[in-house]
Amino acid sequence: MCISEKFIKSFIFDIMKLRFKTLLLAGFSCMVLAGCSSTDISDSSNVKQEEIWQKLSAVFNEETGKAEIMAQFRFGGSTGTTLRLTEPSNITVNGQPMTGGDEMFMGQVYRATFNKHDGQYLFVFQNTERKFYENMITMNPLGFQDPPTKINGRGNTVFVYNGLPIHNNESVELRIDGGANGSASISASDAGVLSVTVTPDHLKNMKDGPVKVRWARLQARELEKGTHLGGVMSTEFISLPVDAVLMGSIAQPANVN
C-alpha cells in the first residue's frame, strides 16, 4: 500500500508541533520553578577567576555502598554559565581527580564515585591562576533503632534513628516506598530531634501493603572557602532499608497477594 506524500508531510508536521509544545512546556516549567539556571558551557579560562561560584555535593547510599560526588562551577553566581575547567584549573576530592562532562539540563558537571563511605570529603579546586580553595564536607551516618514492622494507616507510628542528633543546617527524612501502592516522605529539621512520627495524613495517598523504609540525613550550608560569590555544599546519607507493612490506610487497600 502506497502512503501519499500529503499524509507524510501532515505526519511530520504533527510531530514538529508536538515537539514545539513540549519545548514550550519545558521552558515554562523552568521559569515557574526557579528562573532557570543556565546550561550553557564556557571555558573557565574565558572568565574572571574571582567571579566563579561553586556547588559541591556528596550522596552516599548504604544499600549500594557507593558515594556519588558532584561539583559544578558557574560564572557570576548560582544561575550563571557553567564552566569547563581549563588547565591548570582542576578539581579533586580526597585526592582523586573528578571527571567533567556535559549533562542534559545541567551543563558542565564534574563527578567522582567511591565504593565506600569515607565520612569526610575534601574538595580542592585550583583555578587558572593557580589559586587553591579547599572545602571539607562531613557526612554523618544514621540507621534505624528498633524499627516498627507495622505502620498504622489510621494512627501514629514513631520511627527513631540511631546516630548523632541533627544540628543546624541538617534535616532527616523518613522515606516510605510502597512501589505501585504509593510513597511518602516525612521530614524533621529541629536541632536535636531523634525521631519522626508518621501520621495518617502522611499516608493518605498510599494503599495497604509491604513497604521499604529508609532514613535520609541531609545537610546544606554555605561554601567555606571560595570567591566573594561563595557557593553551596550539601550531603545526603541514605540508610539501608527495613521492611514493614502498611495496614489500615485511609486509601483504598490494594491487593498485596
Buried (B, 14 or more C-beta within 10 A) or exposed (E): EEEEEEEEEEEEEEEEEEEEEEEEEEEEEBEEEEEEBBBEBBEBBEBEBEBBBBBBBBBBBBEEEBBBBBBBBBBBBBEBBBBBBBEEBBBBBBEEEBEBEEBEEEBBBBBBEBEEBBEEBEBBBBBBEEEEBEBBBEBBBBBBEEBBEEBBBEEEBEBEBBBEBBEEBBBBBBBBBBEEBBBBEBEBEEEEBBEBEBBBEBBEBBBBBEBBBBBBBBBEEEBBBBBEBBBBBBBBBBBEBBEBBBBBBBBEBBEEE
